[in-house]
Amino acid sequence: MVFCPYIELIFVSMNTRNRYRFFVTIFLLTAILSATGFSVVGQATAPVENWCSKPLRPGLENLKEIKTCKAWFKVYDVGHDTYAIDEPYNWEETIAYLILGKDKALLFDTGMGLDTISLVIKELTKLPIIVLNSHTHPDHIGGNNEFSDIFAMNTRYTRINAAKGYPHNDVKWEVSPASFCIASLPHEDTANYHIKPFKVAQFINEGFEIDLGGRTIKVIATPGHTPDAICLYDKQAGYLWCGDSFYEGPILLTGHGTDLRAYQQSINRMAQLAAKSTRVLPAHNLPIAKPILLIQAAKEFNQIVSGMKKGKPGENHTLIFDCNKFSYQIGERYLAQLRH
């Protein structure tokens, strides 16, 4: 036991009986203060957050839900033969999209890999499936190994992630109580959770068009968040899928492969497409965003680059730039890219 110097002086001057009373008094006082939430080191101890206590994100209740065999996923009809496949019981709130044509279907991202997304897809369509990822972060490629016809961007970053996947130590925080509601998936083996490698059937590049039969989806390279980030554009429907480059929430530019100059070019290009779109469909939080918000995101980021918009310190050496319905959280080390 360690005391402050003054208490220690008093303690050594006590006889044995008084020392006993002293210990009892300190013990009882500590117990009372702890029970009331007070920390004896001078700061209240925050309770451990549990994701199971989180309600569904406001706005989802306004969408048309499609029930499937897998309760882990929430499936929503977002129009034009397109389904949003949400995973709201993990903090990522990742959203994959099933895009139907007459002859084929495109699955844009495969989620966390916590439950079997292919079974949900089989319920929604009997069409042959092509998989394409918005980028190869673990929360978007978790179910890739369940499919055989996978298209992928022809980048070194993509090839590495496809070949290696992500080991448990890289993703274990995704299944911690603060990040994952185990009650929604009670049989998940969280101790061995990892992202499996997958085989790419065809590598593609900027401008590649996927013909689904009566519906053409254009692939647009939008690096910045990662080197292999893309968005998809359906000109006929006016739909723009933007991956992690934009969503309503903290837009993270903090990880390996972040390139702020590339992101600036990408978000401005996406803003031009948003101006011609009826819907923007992000990969997190809510499946439908107003195009005007993506246009605003480009303007806000241009102000960050110019130095007109200032950020506030965030956790893990980041700066947070608040933009009302969304924000940018940027790693301090990456902001140095803007000075050159």
Buried (B, 14 or more C-beta within 10 A) or exposed (E): EEEEEEEEEEBEEEEEEEEEEBEEEBEEEEEEEEEEEBEEEEEEEEEEEBBEEEEEBEEBEEBEEBEBEBEBBBBBBBEBBBBBBBBBBBBBBBBBBBBBBEEBBBBBBBBBBBBBBBEBBEBBBEBEBBBBBBBBBBBBBBBBBBBEBBBBBBBEBBBEBBEEBBEEEEBBEBBBEEBBBBEBBEEBEBEEBBBBBBEBEEBBEEEBEBEBEEBBBBBBBBBBBBBBBBBBBBEEBBBBBBBBBBBBBBBBBBEEBBBBBBBBEBBBBBBEBBEEBBBBBBBBBBBBBBBEBBBBBBEBBBBBBEEEBEBEEBEEEBBBBBBEEBBBBBBBEBBEBBEE
